[in-house]
Amino acid sequence: MKRTKRTCSVSLLLGALFMALSVSGQKKDRPNIIVFFVDDLGWQDVSVPFYKEVTPLNKKFNTPFLENLAKEGTKFTDAYATPVCTPSRVSMLTGLNAARHKVTNWTHPVANRPTDNPDDMLTPPEWNINGMSPIPNIPKTVYATPFPQLLKEAGYFTIHIGKAHWGSAGTPAASPLNLGFMVNVAGHSAGHPQSYYAKDNYGNVPGRASLQAVPDLMEYHGGETFLTEALTLEAIKAIAEPIRRKEPFFLNFSNYAVHVPIQPDPRFVQKYLDQGMDPVEAGYASLVEGFDKSIGDVVQFLKDKGVYDNTVIIFLSDNGGLSLQPMRTGPNHTQNLPLRAGKGSIYEGGIRIPLLIKNANSHQARTVASPVIIEDLFPTILELAQVKSYSTVQQQIDGKSIVPLIDGQSDKAWDSRALIWHIPNKWTVPDGPGINFFSAVRQGDFKLVYDMKKARLELYDLKNDIGETTDLAGKNRKKVKELSEVLTQNLKRMEAQFPYDKSDGQRVRFPNEVN
């Protein structure tokens, strides 16, 4: 058949139309993604058990909306972050392990101010005290491409609400707008709120405002809207526009709750007082229920707009629960039992976190016991967003996509993977269990802990001893030697920094150099 110019033109037009419809369909089909990121929430501080059984702590809290999500998503019982906030947040944003990105402690709101406490024995290394940076040559930062930037380039409408804490003021990462977010509400360089109360302007009171005063939210100042509720209202406003335009969005909703100061949410606190809780713990429980209602409100909005089924929802904490007086009541390091210790510690109480992922167009509940870690979310979110091709500046991604686990695929390689923690810093005074100058590796059921100050290796069987009560190092020297080599080789591969001994100026030994 002879092709005329008219035939060719019609063919080209139909082809172009088909391509446009295909692109439009792909754009519509790509899922929305929401991360509910809670600050300082312990592994058991919700009514959903992230364990083989309900624990006494689970029974203290009321999180019905999270319970509903758990009926449609994948619970990870063995999920991990780092012991404190900024390292976890940088790992999630960049896909890098903290030993590699070297933001190994929380960052100060103001640039060039180390947050390490003094120590009589060891001097911390020159770590990246200013956090991360999306542009090169910013002093004392890790230069990396954040995944929200990659989502934005792929056509996602990107939103940040709440706590940021990725970089110190005076550096680019102090503003989420420099990290690929198109909208930012209340995110800045500080890591906790000065006040949860609108009557206090969330800390923005002339003559009394500190670096922790929460920015934005001026329309609520002087009113009665609790901070968690104000952030929720702003999150709903922010996602309404991309929903209206039928474009995929990514929402990083990082509540300031449940970080100190523990100020009771007046909507929920009375019932916990009526149950006999002391005021501090009742206030804490009210903060927990407050963020749960926040989740419920956003989910209901998604359902009302008809986009819930095509939305991925991820829920997690940035480290283990706080376990120190006077911020929490009870003896120190008992608030997360049976897990040992709490925030700041390399033991399970400081690093084990709740992680729940509801995939788009899925309503199946699953429980996964394979160990996963927070840097895994970088490649996971990009895969869920169908971003198959992307480039980063320098970073060698340490995280591994956990989408196969979400989809119910079993893979024994997951259980043999080595997870690494490295904290060459002095977080608090005094030293505590697993707090200050520790490294660790988990591979399979065994976990090796390296105490740098005491030059001591400890070995725990987490399957049979989740509380890390029995050190097996003396009985199983073969496993100690094996894991000390795994930990050492990984730390060397990531060019991990080590503290120095003040007595002779020498670097602390690698784990495999300890007898």
DONUVEX-514997 format. One line per 5 residues: number of its first residue (from 0); for each residue x, y, z of N, C-alpha, C. Coordinates in pm, whole numbers. Atoms other than C-alpha are relative to their C-alpha. Layout:
NUM) X:Y:Z:X:Y:Z:X:Y:Z | ...
// end
This chain:
0) 85:-120:0:0:0:0:87:124:0 | -77:-124:8:132:338:-95:-42:95:112 | 27:-90:-112:162:575:206:1:144:-51 | 7:-141:37:47:932:137:46:85:116 | -38:-93:-107:154:1238:329:-109:7:106
5) 111:-8:-94:-194:1243:484:1:-122:93 | -5:122:-81:-163:881:597:110:8:104 | -112:-14:-93:177:951:752:-34:97:112 | 34:-101:-99:45:1259:927:-97:-56:104 | 97:62:-93:-249:1067:1073:68:-101:90
10) -73:100:-79:-17:788:1183:83:65:109 | -81:-72:-99:217:1032:1351:-85:59:110 | 89:-61:-98:-73:1207:1519:-53:-104:98 | 50:106:-87:-218:880:1649:109:-54:91 | -112:47:-82:126:770:1766:30:95:114
15) -26:-100:-104:181:1095:1951:-108:-2:107 | 110:5:-94:-165:1069:2106:13:-122:91 | -17:121:-79:-96:711:2217:110:18:105 | -110:-23:-94:235:815:2374:-43:93:112 | 47:-94:-102:69:1106:2553:-91:-68:100
20) 91:72:-89:-203:880:2689:77:-97:88 | -81:94:-77:59:627:2798:72:72:113 | -70:-78:-103:263:891:2982:-97:45:107 | 100:-45:-95:-55:1028:3137:-42:-115:91 | 40:115:-81:-155:679:3250:107:-38:99
25) -109:31:-91:187:613:3399:5:99:115 | -4:-102:-103:174:942:3585:-111:-23:101 | 113:23:-88:-169:860:3722:19:-124:84 | -13:128:-68:-75:504:3816:110:1:105 | -107:-2:-100:237:596:4007:-60:31:136
30) 66:-18:-130:152:574:4376:44:128:69 | -40:-101:-96:146:857:4621:75:-71:112 | -79:60:-109:388:798:4908:-2:95:119 | -1:-78:-124:350:917:5266:87:-72:102 | -79:51:-112:608:867:5541:-47:71:126
35) 29:-51:-133:482:911:5896:121:-31:87 | -128:16:-69:810:967:6079:-16:57:142 | 21:-43:-138:776:980:6460:135:12:70 | -127:-33:-63:1051:1124:6678:12:-64:138 | -32:61:-130:1196:913:6963:-103:-101:48
40) 101:97:-39:919:653:6961:63:-137:22 | -52:132:-29:1009:325:7128:-70:-109:-79 | 47:116:79:957:-12:6957:-136:-50:48 | 124:52:-57:669:-98:7191:-100:108:37 | 82:-111:-49:515:247:7240:-123:27:-87
45) 126:-6:74:206:173:7029:-79:-124:39 | 83:116:-36:-85:-69:7073:12:-113:-100 | -29:105:97:29:-265:6767:129:-71:43 | -124:68:-38:281:-535:6867:91:-23:-121 | -101:29:101:597:-541:6656:92:-111:53
50) -69:111:-65:694:-866:6825:-88:-123:-19 | 76:124:14:574:-1226:6841:-121:-3:91 | 112:-5:-94:332:-1128:7117:-21:144:46 | 28:-131:-58:165:-828:7277:78:12:130 | -79:-22:-120:387:-679:7546:-75:88:99
55) 64:-90:-96:288:-498:7868:5:146:-43 | -8:-139:45:409:-172:7715:-102:27:-110 | 102:-19:105:184:-220:7409:-135:35:60 | 131:-18:-63:-113:-227:7647:-17:137:63 | 9:-135:-58:-29:119:7785:-50:104:-98
60) 23:-102:102:-90:295:7455:-123:-30:-83 | 123:10:79:-389:360:7233:26:59:-138 | -27:-45:137:-317:377:6859:-91:-77:-97 | 93:76:83:-632:248:6683:19:20:-150 | -17:-23:143:-553:410:6348:121:-76:-53
65) -114:82:40:-214:240:6337:-40:-147:-3 | 50:137:2:-390:-85:6424:-71:-29:-132 | 70:18:128:-610:-37:6118:98:-13:-116 | -101:10:105:-307:23:5897:70:-135:2 | -72:127:-13:-141:-290:6033:-80:-115:-61
70) 83:104:61:-436:-494:5901:15:-4:-151 | -14:-9:146:-340:-387:5548:145:13:-44 | -139:-24:35:37:-363:5562:95:-104:54 | -106:91:-43:366:-532:5638:67:55:124 | -70:-36:-124:500:-518:5993:139:-62:-2
75) -138:48:-11:876:-546:6029:35:-6:148 | -27:17:-143:954:-689:6371:145:29:36 | -144:-17:-25:1331:-653:6335:54:114:-86 | -44:-118:73:1368:-303:6192:86:87:90 | -99:-75:-78:1648:-71:6298:24:140:-56
80) -53:-131:36:1767:289:6296:132:15:73 | -118:-26:-81:2068:452:6460:-46:44:139 | 44:-32:-137:2068:541:6834:-54:141:20 | 51:-136:-15:1996:914:6781:-47:53:-135 | 85:-43:111:1800:1128:6537:71:38:-129
85) -55:-49:127:2016:1313:6282:68:-110:-82 | -59:106:82:2222:1008:6179:-105:-85:-72 | 107:77:63:1899:816:6114:-63:76:-116 | 66:-80:102:1744:1100:5918:87:17:-124 | -91:-10:115:2053:1143:5700:11:-134:-72
90) -6:132:63:2072:767:5641:-122:-25:-87 | 122:20:78:1711:756:5525:2:86:-127 | 5:-93:113:1752:1059:5297:104:-33:-107 | -111:23:93:2079:941:5137:25:-146:-34 | -29:142:21:2080:560:5161:133:-44:54
95) -133:29:-53:2414:575:5343:-7:-44:145 | -18:36:-140:2507:399:5663:72:113:73 | -60:-109:-76:2612:637:5941:152:-9:2 | -146:13:2:2965:493:5939:58:61:-127 | -46:-56:126:2991:610:5578:-25:151:-7
100) 28:-144:15:2816:949:5595:61:84:113 | -77:-65:-106:2988:1033:5926:-74:114:70 | 82:-84:-87:2700:1233:6071:-41:-93:114 | 15:108:-98:2735:1013:6377:-58:44:133 | 68:-50:-119:2571:1232:6639:-104:101:-46
105) 99:-101:39:2284:1482:6645:72:132:-30 | -63:-125:43:2362:1815:6480:-59:119:75 | 42:-122:-70:2347:2152:6655:-79:89:-95 | 75:-91:88:2094:2406:6525:85:105:-69 | -89:-99:58:2384:2644:6457:124:-69:-55
110) -112:66:67:2668:2554:6222:128:4:83 | -137:9:-54:3014:2446:6335:5:-12:152 | 1:22:-145:2914:2357:6690:-14:-149:29 | 9:144:-31:3001:1998:6790:-96:-23:117 | 94:34:-107:2745:1829:7012:54:-108:93
115) -59:99:-90:2982:1579:7176:23:58:138 | -36:-37:-136:3017:1593:7551:145:-39:26 | -139:33:-29:3367:1588:7701:12:-138:65 | -27:132:-56:3517:1252:7792:142:-4:54 | -132:4:-62:3812:1178:8020:98:-88:-77
120) -87:101:59:3945:893:7808:20:16:-150 | -6:-1:146:3861:941:7439:-37:136:-58 | 33:-120:78:3849:1226:7188:-74:-43:-126 | 73:39:120:3581:1195:6918:74:43:-127 | -62:-40:128:3690:1211:6552:-63:128:-53
125) 55:-118:66:3625:1507:6322:-116:-43:-89 | 115:49:74:3278:1393:6219:-73:116:-68 | 72:-102:77:3032:1580:5996:-103:70:88 | 83:-64:-102:2893:1809:6265:-108:90:-59 | 101:-86:62:2694:2019:6015:-105:-78:-80
130) 102:80:65:2494:1727:5874:30:-32:-144 | -18:31:142:2438:1658:5506:-9:128:-83 | 12:-114:90:2455:1890:5205:-27:-50:-141 | 27:38:138:2307:1864:4854:96:65:-100 | -100:-63:87:2590:2080:4717:138:-25:60
135) -132:37:-51:2965:2016:4746:69:114:74 | -95:-93:-62:3234:2183:4952:-60:83:112 | 51:-62:-122:3021:2276:5252:74:-65:116 | -84:60:-104:3253:2229:5552:-79:-90:95 | 50:93:-101:3187:1933:5779:-141:-50:-31
140) 126:62:43:2898:1790:5578:31:-117:-91 | -9:104:101:2840:1478:5372:-77:48:-122 | 59:-43:127:2772:1568:5009:-72:-119:-61 | 77:113:50:2492:1350:4879:-128:49:-67 | 127:-29:65:2181:1342:4663:-114:-57:83
145) 113:51:-77:1864:1316:4873:-109:-55:-92 | 99:62:89:1589:1093:4737:-119:90:-32 | 109:-89:43:1319:1368:4748:33:78:-127 | -41:-68:123:1521:1546:4479:-22:-91:-121 | 20:96:109:1508:1231:4266:-148:-19:-29
150) 144:10:20:1133:1202:4322:-53:124:-72 | 41:-126:64:1088:1567:4225:36:-2:-148 | -42:7:140:1287:1514:3905:-84:-100:-79 | 83:100:67:1063:1215:3829:-146:40:-9 | 135:-50:16:750:1427:3849:-87:-3:124
155) 76:0:-125:646:1392:4211:-8:141:59 | 16:-121:-78:508:1684:4409:45:-34:142 | -68:43:-122:726:1673:4720:-26:99:114 | 44:-81:-113:619:1799:5064:70:-47:127 | -51:31:-134:787:1817:5403:-82:75:103
160) 75:-59:-111:587:1878:5721:66:-45:130 | -49:35:-133:736:1895:6072:151:6:13 | -142:-1:-33:1081:1816:6205:86:-37:-121 | -96:31:107:1370:1824:5956:130:-52:62 | -122:35:-74:1706:1829:6142:100:-80:-83
165) -98:63:87:1923:1733:5845:131:81:-10 | -119:-82:10:2168:2023:5865:-12:123:88 | -4:-116:-90:2273:2314:6084:-33:129:-75 | 30:-130:59:2157:2670:6025:126:60:-60 | -117:-53:70:2385:2844:5780:54:-96:-103
170) -38:97:103:2419:2531:5566:-124:-32:-84 | 116:20:89:2196:2432:5270:-108:-92:56 | 99:99:-43:2030:2133:5438:-83:46:118 | 87:-52:-105:1886:2350:5713:-141:20:-53 | 132:-18:61:1599:2413:5469:-35:-121:-86
175) 43:110:86:1409:2116:5324:-19:42:-146 | 18:-46:138:1351:2332:5015:126:-20:-84 | -125:26:71:1716:2270:4925:25:-150:-21 | -20:144:5:1671:1894:4949:-101:-70:-90 | 94:59:94:1413:1841:4679:-146:17:39
180) 139:-23:-40:1102:1941:4872:-51:130:-61 | 62:-117:62:869:2182:4696:-80:81:101 | 72:-65:-109:677:2264:5014:67:-37:130 | -52:26:-133:814:2298:5365:-83:77:102 | 70:-63:-111:613:2367:5678:64:-49:129
185) -51:24:-137:789:2386:6017:130:-78:6 | -127:71:-3:1110:2212:5913:117:96:-2 | -118:-87:-4:1441:2377:6008:116:-77:63 | -123:65:-44:1774:2304:6175:-8:-60:139 | 10:50:-137:1651:2223:6526:-70:-135:5
190) 48:137:-9:1554:1880:6651:-118:-23:92 | 119:19:-84:1270:1942:6897:-71:133:14 | 74:-126:-12:999:2199:6963:27:70:132 | -8:-71:-127:1032:2471:7221:-130:-17:78 | 130:20:-64:661:2431:7291:-95:-66:-100
195) 105:61:81:375:2216:7164:-127:85:-3 | 124:-74:-21:124:2487:7254:-11:125:-86 | 25:-119:81:-28:2746:7023:-7:125:87 | 7:-116:-88:-86:2973:7322:139:58:25 | -139:-45:-11:296:2992:7343:59:30:-137
200) -47:-19:138:320:3044:6964:104:-104:-38 | -95:110:23:508:2710:6964:145:44:27 | -132:-48:-40:799:2898:7123:36:137:-54 | -32:-128:64:789:3214:6914:-57:118:80 | 42:-109:-89:744:3456:7203:116:99:13
205) -109:-98:-7:948:3780:7192:70:-3:136 | -78:2:-122:1228:3769:7444:19:-137:61 | -10:135:-55:1181:3399:7513:23:-106:-106 | -16:98:108:1221:3232:7174:142:-56:-1 | -130:67:10:1503:2978:7148:18:-52:-142
210) -26:58:131:1659:2801:6851:-102:-108:-34 | 96:107:22:1392:2534:6898:-142:51:-26 | 133:-52:32:1096:2767:6836:-41:-50:-139 | 44:62:125:892:2600:6561:-38:110:-100 | 32:-105:99:881:2815:6244:-135:-24:-67
215) 126:6:74:574:2888:6031:-119:-11:99 | 118:26:-84:225:2804:6169:-55:125:68 | 42:-124:-66:158:3171:6247:-152:11:14 | 145:-14:-8:-213:3136:6179:-59:-67:125 | 48:68:-120:-241:2914:6487:46:69:129
220) -58:-63:-118:-46:3142:6723:-109:62:88 | 93:-58:-95:-231:3241:7036:-129:-77:17 | 123:78:-6:-496:2975:6986:13:-122:88 | 3:122:-81:-565:2628:7123:45:-123:-77 | -33:115:85:-437:2408:6840:135:-60:40
225) -123:70:-39:-182:2156:6967:89:-18:-123 | -95:4:112:132:2132:6751:-27:-118:-93 | 26:117:85:55:1780:6627:-121:24:-89 | 120:-28:78:-290:1893:6514:26:106:-106 | -31:-105:98:-156:2208:6345:77:-59:-118
230) -77:63:108:95:2001:6147:-89:-89:-86 | 92:86:75:-181:1759:6049:-87:82:-95 | 81:-87:85:-401:2039:5917:81:52:-118 | -86:-48:107:-106:2172:5717:33:-110:-100 | -29:112:89:-28:1828:5578:-118:-25:-94
235) 119:22:83:-384:1787:5455:-15:111:-104 | 4:-109:97:-377:2131:5294:101:-24:-112 | -108:13:98:-49:2046:5121:-27:-109:-102 | 23:109:95:-160:1717:4966:-127:22:-83 | 124:-24:73:-496:1856:4853:26:46:-143
240) -25:-55:134:-343:2040:4558:48:-105:-99 | -38:103:97:-154:1751:4394:-112:-102:-24 | 113:91:22:-459:1531:4451:-97:62:-100 | 90:-69:94:-673:1791:4272:54:-6:-143 | -61:0:133:-425:1799:3983:28:-140:-52
245) -23:140:37:-404:1418:3978:146:-27:-33 | -142:30:16:-28:1418:4011:50:-70:126 | -49:74:-116:166:1183:4238:74:92:96 | -68:-83:-99:295:1329:4562:76:-88:99 | -73:60:-111:546:1241:4830:-11:94:119
250) 13:-77:-123:471:1361:5183:87:-61:108 | -81:41:-115:736:1337:5453:-58:72:121 | 69:-58:-115:526:1398:5764:75:-44:126 | -90:32:-110:775:1411:6049:-45:75:126 | 52:-63:-120:593:1486:6374:112:29:100
255) -93:-28:-109:786:1655:6650:-25:-94:118 | 31:100:-103:606:1422:6891:71:-131:-36 | 22:-15:-142:708:1233:7096:125:53:73 | -123:-54:-57:1033:1421:7156:-32:93:117 | 14:-96:-109:1081:1616:7477:0:142:-58
260) 62:12:-133:957:1842:7620:-130:-79:-7 | 124:77:-4:685:1595:7714:-109:89:58 | 110:-89:-37:392:1835:7720:-130:-69:-41 | 120:79:29:51:1669:7743:-88:61:-107 | 99:-40:100:-188:1683:7450:-135:3:72
265) 122:-12:-80:-504:1816:7618:-117:-80:-55 | 110:78:59:-725:1618:7380:-7:-142:56 | -6:142:-36:-613:1284:7526:52:-28:140 | -76:30:-120:-424:1320:7853:-85:-46:118 | 76:26:-121:-708:1301:8106:-27:-149:22
270) 33:141:-20:-796:939:8044:119:-80:53 | -119:68:-52:-437:834:8113:24:36:146 | -6:-37:-141:-436:1030:8437:-104:-79:79 | 106:76:-66:-763:859:8526:38:-147:18 | -47:138:-11:-591:524:8467:108:-16:106
275) -100:6:-106:-338:614:8736:142:25:-44 | -135:-34:45:-41:711:8521:45:128:66 | -52:-126:-51:187:974:8664:-3:104:-112 | 18:-104:102:173:1312:8484:96:-9:-118 | -96:8:111:490:1256:8278:-39:-111:-97
280) 34:112:87:389:913:8147:-136:19:-66 | 129:-32:62:31:1028:8091:18:99:-114 | -31:-95:107:168:1319:7890:61:-68:-119 | -65:74:109:384:1083:7687:-105:-80:-78 | 104:80:66:88:852:7615:-93:89:-83
285) 87:-91:76:-116:1154:7505:68:46:-129 | -74:-34:122:157:1252:7257:-8:-115:-101 | 12:117:87:146:897:7119:-137:-4:-66 | 135:4:57:-231:904:7077:-23:117:-95 | 13:-115:88:-202:1248:6920:52:-26:-139
290) -51:26:134:21:1134:6635:-80:-111:-67 | 85:103:59:-202:829:6588:-125:63:-62 | 115:-71:58:-504:1057:6538:42:74:-126 | -52:-68:118:-289:1252:6294:3:-95:-120 | -1:101:106:-237:935:6090:-143:-26:-47
295) 139:28:36:-609:864:6103:-64:111:-81 | 58:-113:72:-702:1213:5985:49:7:-145 | -56:-3:135:-468:1199:5686:-56:-116:-82 | 54:116:71:-584:849:5593:-145:24:-40 | 139:-26:33:-948:956:5609:-12:99:-116
300) 0:-95:111:-872:1250:5380:32:-70:-132 | -33:77:120:-710:1012:5131:-120:-80:-49 | 117:80:37:-1018:791:5139:-111:89:-56 | 103:-92:48:-1252:1086:5099:27:47:-143 | -38:-46:134:-1058:1193:4788:19:-114:-99
305) -9:114:90:-1049:841:4646:139:-40:-41 | -138:32:38:-671:805:4646:70:-91:101 | -63:81:-105:-610:586:4951:62:-127:-58 | -51:128:52:-572:262:4756:129:18:-79 | -121:-24:80:-305:419:4533:105:78:80
310) -97:-71:-84:-103:549:4827:79:-99:85 | -90:74:-88:198:387:4994:9:77:132 | -14:-63:-131:210:457:5368:108:-72:78 | -112:53:-78:527:409:5571:-1:65:137 | -2:-49:-137:535:443:5949:126:-51:70
315) -120:41:-71:854:443:6156:42:106:101 | -63:-91:-94:1057:603:6435:145:19:-40 | -138:-28:40:1403:757:6406:104:-61:94 | -88:72:-93:1554:574:6707:-87:-61:109 | 75:60:-109:1455:385:7019:-53:103:98
320) 65:-90:-94:1255:532:7303:95:53:107 | -80:-63:-105:1405:771:7555:-15:-78:130 | 5:78:-124:1496:598:7882:82:66:111 | -77:-75:-100:1648:870:8100:-91:90:81 | 64:-101:-85:1520:1066:8397:74:133:-19
325) 137:-17:-47:1391:1331:8447:-102:7:-114 | 93:-11:112:1241:1333:8095:-105:-111:2 | 94:110:-22:1082:992:8161:8:-41:147 | 0:45:-139:984:846:8496:39:-146:9 | -50:134:-21:1103:521:8648:150:-4:-5
330) -147:11:4:1462:398:8689:52:10:-143 | -59:-14:134:1691:481:8398:8:-135:-72 | -18:113:91:1691:238:8106:-92:-119:30 | 102:104:-22:1380:47:8212:-124:25:-86 | 122:-41:69:1128:223:7987:-29:-80:-127
335) 19:77:124:1178:-14:7691:11:-150:22 | -12:143:-28:1197:-350:7867:-108:-81:-73 | -122:76:-28:1243:-627:7771:123:43:-80 | -120:-47:70:1473:-439:7531:93:71:98 | -100:-60:-88:1793:-320:7691:25:146:-36
340) -34:-142:14:1852:54:7744:-102:74:-85 | 92:-84:76:1703:319:7513:77:94:-90 | -60:-98:91:1777:621:7295:146:25:36 | -142:-24:-20:2149:678:7249:82:-127:12 | -70:125:-26:2235:311:7306:8:-86:-126
345) -17:95:109:2367:54:7061:-73:-131:30 | 82:116:-33:2165:-209:7249:-138:16:-62 | 125:4:75:1823:-303:7113:-97:111:37 | 91:-106:-41:1633:-45:7317:28:133:-68 | -37:-126:65:1819:232:7136:-12:0:-150
350) -6:5:146:1806:107:6779:-116:-75:-65 | 111:74:59:1509:-127:6729:-123:90:-5 | 111:-94:21:1211:62:6586:-121:-71:-61 | 116:50:75:856:-3:6470:7:47:-144 | 6:-35:143:829:-12:6090:-119:-73:-62
355) 118:54:67:505:-62:5900:-11:62:-138 | 14:-50:137:458:-31:5524:-126:-58:-63 | 118:40:77:121:-41:5348:26:34:-146 | -27:-24:141:178:-83:4978:-126:49:-71 | 114:-44:79:-44:74:4715:-75:-121:-55
360) 85:104:57:-337:-138:4596:21:-135:66 | -18:124:-76:-271:-394:4866:-68:15:135 | 69:-4:-129:-476:-482:5172:33:-125:82 | -38:124:-66:-288:-787:5295:96:27:115 | -87:-13:-117:-137:-803:5643:109:-106:-4
365) -113:91:-7:207:-957:5670:89:38:118 | -101:-26:-102:474:-988:5936:132:-56:-51 | -132:38:51:841:-997:5836:102:11:113 | -101:1:-105:1118:-1094:6076:141:23:-53 | -133:-25:56:1409:-1033:5837:51:136:49
370) -53:-129:-47:1637:-760:5979:17:100:-114 | -14:-110:96:1618:-430:5791:45:123:76 | -57:-118:-65:1771:-88:5859:-42:125:-77 | 65:-121:50:1673:272:5795:51:45:-138 | -49:-40:132:1901:332:5493:-63:-82:-113
375) 71:79:101:1700:60:5314:-117:79:-60 | 117:-72:50:1418:312:5273:32:85:-124 | -38:-77:119:1613:516:5014:-32:-79:-128 | 33:72:124:1607:247:4740:-142:-55:0 | 137:53:-7:1272:113:4867:-100:102:-52
380) 95:-103:41:1087:441:4820:14:29:-149 | -18:-25:144:1241:499:4477:-59:-113:-83 | 59:112:75:1137:150:4366:-153:5:7 | 146:-11:-11:784:197:4500:-54:112:-89 | 40:-112:86:770:526:4307:25:-27:-148
385) -28:40:138:875:340:3990:108:87:-63 | -116:-75:51:1189:553:3960:112:-102:-21 | -91:112:29:1404:293:3787:139:46:-39 | -130:-49:44:1685:510:3658:27:136:65 | -34:-127:-65:1853:782:3861:150:3:25
390) -143:-13:-29:2197:916:3935:18:87:123 | -34:-77:-119:2350:1044:4256:139:58:-17 | -126:-71:18:2654:1261:4312:121:-85:32 | -119:76:-40:2897:1045:4502:-34:-126:76 | 23:101:-102:2721:815:4739:-11:-142:-55
395) 14:142:27:2756:440:4730:-109:-50:93 | 118:31:-81:2414:327:4849:24:-127:82 | -14:115:-89:2437:98:5151:-133:-72:20 | 132:59:-19:2061:39:5174:-36:-96:-113 | 47:100:96:1884:-244:4996:-153:7:-3
400) 145:-10:11:1528:-223:4863:-68:-119:68 | 73:106:-70:1289:-417:5085:-136:-27:-65 | 125:25:72:1009:-420:4825:-29:-150:-12 | 31:144:5:1049:-800:4780:-61:-52:129 | 55:44:-128:979:-844:5152:-143:51:17
405) 136:-55:-6:674:-616:5128:-94:-84:-86 | 81:79:93:551:-829:4838:-12:-146:41 | 15:136:-51:584:-1148:5043:101:-99:-51 | -103:92:49:892:-1291:4877:99:-31:112 | -99:40:-101:1123:-1487:5105:137:-13:-67
410) -136:5:53:1497:-1464:5058:94:-16:118 | -88:27:-114:1742:-1624:5299:118:95:7 | -112:-93:1:2006:-1373:5190:-26:119:92 | 33:-111:-89:1818:-1107:5388:47:-30:142 | -29:35:-139:1873:-1295:5713:149:-14:26
415) -145:12:-19:2247:-1336:5653:73:131:-25 | -62:-129:27:2306:-971:5565:52:61:130 | -57:-65:-118:2528:-777:5807:-53:143:11 | 41:-137:-30:2374:-463:5962:101:61:94 | -113:-64:-68:2626:-212:6097:-46:126:73
420) 17:-125:-75:2616:56:6368:136:47:47 | -130:-53:-40:2900:288:6456:-21:139:60 | 19:-127:-71:2887:567:6716:129:35:73 | -127:-37:-64:3235:711:6789:-11:131:76 | 32:-130:-60:3080:993:6992:-42:-14:145
425) 47:-8:-139:2992:1101:7345:-133:73:-2 | 134:-58:11:2615:1155:7335:-43:68:130 | 50:-54:-126:2545:1211:7702:96:-32:114 | -77:23:-123:2699:1226:8049:-99:-41:108 | -116:88:9:2743:991:8223:-19:-104:-109
430) 15:112:90:2813:689:8005:-115:-89:50 | 106:92:-37:2530:438:7999:16:-131:-74 | -10:130:68:2464:85:7874:-8:15:-151 | -5:-12:145:2571:83:7512:5:142:-51 | 2:-142:36:2591:464:7515:142:55:4
435) -130:-67:16:2903:653:7395:110:-97:-42 | -116:72:52:3179:502:7180:-26:-151:-13 | 33:140:24:3021:177:7060:-17:-25:-150 | 35:50:132:2998:-21:6737:-72:-133:17 | 69:128:-8:2787:-325:6659:-27:-53:-140
440) 42:64:124:2697:-574:6388:-103:-106:36 | 92:112:-10:2395:-800:6355:5:-78:-130 | 5:89:116:2412:-1098:6122:-74:-125:43 | 84:110:-46:2141:-1359:6146:-57:32:137 | 54:-20:-135:2034:-1406:6506:103:58:96
445) -104:-42:-92:2368:-1298:6652:38:147:-19 | -41:-140:0:2478:-949:6744:128:14:83 | -126:-29:-67:2831:-843:6832:4:148:35 | -11:-137:-48:2878:-526:7040:144:28:36 | -139:-39:-27:3212:-346:7054:1:125:87
450) -17:-110:-95:3279:-126:7357:140:57:-19 | -130:-57:33:3559:105:7241:79:41:124 | -71:-47:-118:3642:245:7585:61:-115:79 | -50:114:-77:3681:-94:7748:71:-102:-87 | -61:95:94:3820:-265:7436:-56:-140:23
455) 68:124:-34:3563:-537:7493:-103:-35:-107 | 99:51:94:3351:-753:7261:-104:-80:76 | 110:73:-62:3010:-883:7365:-81:-68:-110 | 75:77:98:2799:-1145:7186:-136:-38:57 | 135:32:-45:2422:-1192:7208:-75:-77:-108
460) 88:76:87:2176:-1440:7059:-138:63:11 | 124:-77:-10:1879:-1215:6984:-124:-87:-13 | 117:88:15:1649:-1503:6890:-45:-51:135 | 32:58:-131:1667:-1644:7241:20:97:116 | -32:-96:-106:1773:-1331:7433:-15:141:-55
465) 23:-131:59:1610:-1019:7292:41:112:94 | -40:-101:-98:1696:-835:7614:150:14:18 | -147:-7:-8:2071:-892:7564:48:-8:145 | -34:19:-142:2103:-1022:7919:118:-93:21 | -105:101:-16:2356:-1300:7857:106:16:-108
470) -113:-17:91:2693:-1226:7701:63:-136:-28 | -52:132:39:2805:-1535:7508:143:5:-52 | -134:-15:60:3147:-1399:7409:99:-102:53 | -94:95:-57:3334:-1627:7648:-26:-143:-42 | 38:138:35:3146:-1939:7536:9:-28:-149
475) 5:21:145:3142:-1884:7161:105:89:-67 | -109:-81:54:3481:-1748:7063:2:-5:-153 | 1:12:145:3437:-1874:6707:-92:105:-62 | 93:-99:52:3132:-1655:6649:50:143:25 | -57:-132:-28:3304:-1357:6816:105:35:-104
480) -104:-26:99:3600:-1391:6584:-61:26:-138 | 65:-14:130:3375:-1430:6280:-66:138:-14 | 71:-127:9:3160:-1125:6358:92:120:17 | -94:-112:-12:3454:-908:6464:68:27:-133 | -56:-19:134:3600:-967:6117:-103:67:-91
485) 106:-60:82:3265:-883:5953:-15:148:34 | 14:-139:-43:3232:-564:6158:120:82:-45 | -121:-74:38:3593:-460:6095:6:26:-150 | -9:-17:144:3581:-518:5720:-104:100:-50 | 102:-97:40:3257:-323:5688:38:141:42
490) -42:-133:-45:3391:-32:5895:114:53:-87 | -109:-43:88:3706:-23:5682:-53:35:-139 | 58:-25:133:3502:-44:5361:-69:136:-5 | 71:-127:-6:3298:257:5471:86:115:52 | -95:-100:-49:3608:442:5595:-52:67:127
495) 55:-50:-126:3455:475:5940:107:72:82 | -89:-75:-89:3608:723:6181:1:-61:139 | -13:52:-136:3735:626:6524:49:110:94 | -54:-95:-99:3801:821:6843:147:-30:31 | -141:14:-35:4149:869:6982:17:-5:151
500) -30:12:-142:4292:771:7318:78:123:46 | -65:-122:-46:4386:1085:7511:136:-27:64 | -126:29:-68:4670:909:7691:118:-11:-95 | -111:16:93:4876:837:7379:-29:53:-140 | 34:-55:131:4692:997:7085:-25:-103:-107
505) 18:107:99:4642:660:6917:-148:-26:-28 | 135:37:39:4334:557:6726:-47:-122:79 | 58:118:-62:4103:317:6903:11:-118:-96 | -22:118:82:4160:-35:6779:-127:-43:-75 | 111:63:69:3943:-208:6520:-48:-120:83
510) 53:113:-79:3717:-483:6661:84:-127:-11 | -77:125:15:3931:-764:6515:139:10:60 | -129:-16:-68:4234:-620:6694:-12:-18:151 | 25:18:-143:4074:-679:7034:6:-149:32 | -14:142:-37:4168:-1006:7204:-124:-49:73
// end
